[in-house]
Amino acid sequence: MATPAPRLLLIDSYDSFTHNLASLCKRAIPRSHIHIVKNDALSITTLAPLLKHFDAIVVGPGPGSPDNPRDVGILKDVWHVSPDLLTPVFGVCLGLQSLAIEFGAQIKRLNVVKHGQVCRVDHLGSDIFTNVGDVHAVRYHSLHVHLPAQSDIVPLAWSDDAEDNGRVLMACKHHSKPFWAVQYHPESVCTQGGGEDVVRNFWRLASDWSSANGRTVAPWDPDVEAVIGPSWPNVRPEIDATGEERSVPVCTRVLHIHPPDINRVCEMLGVEDDSTDFVMLDSAASPGRFSIVGCLTPTSPKIAYSVGDDAVKVQRGSDVIFEELGSLDIWAWLAAFMRKHKAHGGTPEIPFWGGLVGYLSYELGVQTLSPLPPRPDLSTRHPDVNLVLVERSIVIDKQEGKVYIQSIFPADLVWPANMSAKLRALADPATDRTAPPAPKPPKPDAAPPSPAITLPDRAAYIAKIAAAKEALFAGDSYELCVTAPTRVVAPKAASAPARGTSSSWALYKALRRRNPAPHAAYVRLHPSTLVASSPERFLAYARAPDARCELRPIKGTVRKAPGVGRAEATARLAGSTKEVAENLMIVDLIRHDLHGAVGEDVCVRQFCAVEEYETVWQLVSVVEGRPETSVRARAGAEIGWEVLRACLPPGSMTGAPKKRSVEILRELEGAERGVYSGVMGYADVGGGGDWAVIIRSCFKYDDKPTPPAPPGAGAYAPNGLADCPRFSGTRHGGTNGRVGGNGGPPHTNGTASGHGSINGRDTNGHDGTLNGNRTFNGNGPLNGHDPHQASGRTESLIDEWTLGAGGAITALSDPVAEWEEMLVKVESVLPAFADLESF
């Protein structure tokens, strides 16, 4: 009779490395089944009788302190079950701390926090370290345990932090009970030694103890699974590939022509008509390859959903219906929608044959982790899901020099032929010469007003960094990505109202010229418009049967400047303990997210490589995964939606552990991020998808004013910013006003006037500064009037944009340097507003 497969219970304290630990256990303990349960999901009264069905318990890491009951839940009780229920336990990080303090140890703060740092671990070579060689392990902790002289806890390993913290306990065991634990993270991708070998030793010791003490494991019972849940990995019932499924053939025409300029393609398709919807995903820089232009029809289905709604809005032209979610969540609804809109027979190497294009907000991802508090008036709320079904498309392959015209409409033969002729004409140099551009209107006598730019307040932002660092020291997080919005009230380009064209499209072209990016986008799905130049792929997933998933987190940024070449950037980024630690924490977090969705097959293909972009150098890692057969069988071709759900919001925009981090950030930032920090991209009708993080971007809503700046918000060249050379604004008057220019009247209401450099062009055509030509008071009006009424203008001549920026805060962060890094990111977008008149 075959020996039953080992069965382990992994108690999760809401950590973002739990699935990495589960994967480590499955590798170290062959055939094992891992059941994961939250530390507050069951009472010890409910859990204790079920322990007889498990061979061992693993107590995972987590945020907080072991002496806080809310942080540890049932952990404190696991160590004290009755002798007849005693079960071998292996603890990690918080697991070690909980074990130690339950048997007399004290919990203390480290003098110098160790988050994402690799340290040498000295061990005795016995117990769980038998036949284990050198250990260089990743540590994620700000708290440590101090053992009394007489203790039931026996030390097994230490790290010598020298003058930082002295000797810190890294591993221990209970002197008589079957409890072992490590402080470091054996599951981290950068831990060398002390990982699988230590877990295998634990399993040997646990098995020996059970045999010596007559402990036998009760047969598995479906009733236990009903309480504990299925083993990892598993697919949520909502996402099971059931229900209606349809598939249509893809009609494709391939043009072997020099690809025409994508801006001209979009303008030929009507992008300058601001009253219409338009979507374009643009690989404007390396390593991007494919650019996608959606050729929307008046009845292209638009999908909108806001967190908390019971229904999804589906609009086809003037027809609007609300589809009830019922027992589904939005992710299962989207998967079911795509099963009804599948296609086959497209060109395999082209990643997009048609499908949903648009954006998903930051809050959509947060809701999965930590439900949002009640939101304001539903009538003024904007969608967290804003997508359109693209049934006709143009895909430009800039690597191979081909253009693909595609349709998933049945028997759609005329449109591809007509579009083919138009694109050939557009790509023909002779046609190009004989088609003069539309004449621009004469320049107005007076220069247009400069944008009113409200930056985050420097002091308030630095105070948030200080508060974030206190959360790190307290053990509540390892890393926090603190962000803040910059508001821009910008007059439309002078040519836009005269020609009936789109100022947002002009802004996109200006941003593309200034900051070309591999994941650029222009997404206008009314009432929202997103203008993006993102360098960061969030998640790409291939069509079945491969279904490979790839994430490319970016953490670590250095602005390009004279003398800052690859060697210098590499020294500052890959050679920085702080930058590598930031990147490592997000890589480990992403591995956890991906393991949670696809199972064991996850690897880090690239770790902390320095990549070059138009305006910055970035530290980039690449994490890949493939769904297990059982997962793919249950989720079907729409596994991508489940991976996307599991991985949002982007870990590079939150920190780790993710759940506790987003809760802390919600309190620190005081407002929703909206589109910023979400993702944009597509879900393909063939089952693939590609989504980018919404950074280096700006967005606007046309159906309501931009929310007011938070209390204490700063201004363009505000108090505290004048010492920043690239924002070399001279201020006159009050301390919290916005920058004005040379031509406005004096003010006495706290208005600042002067020059504010945004590395754009000034009104005299000089590079480097945008000199204001109008002054405006601290509430945003131009010339002392409401911006919507300035100089007799109507509201339609003003755009109100929001762009977010921030950075990862760790225990090693310098607040002033973090403020500077945030400005570098703002700088990548802000100069585009100076160039509007060029388009």
Order of alpha helices (4+ residues) and beta strands (2+ residues): beta-alpha-beta-alpha-beta-alpha-alpha-beta-alpha-beta-beta-beta-beta-beta-alpha-alpha-beta-beta-alpha-beta-beta-beta-beta-beta-alpha-beta-beta-alpha-beta-beta-beta-alpha-alpha-beta-alpha-beta-alpha-alpha-beta-beta-beta-beta-beta-alpha-alpha-beta-beta-alpha-alpha-beta-alpha-beta-beta-beta-beta-beta-beta-alpha
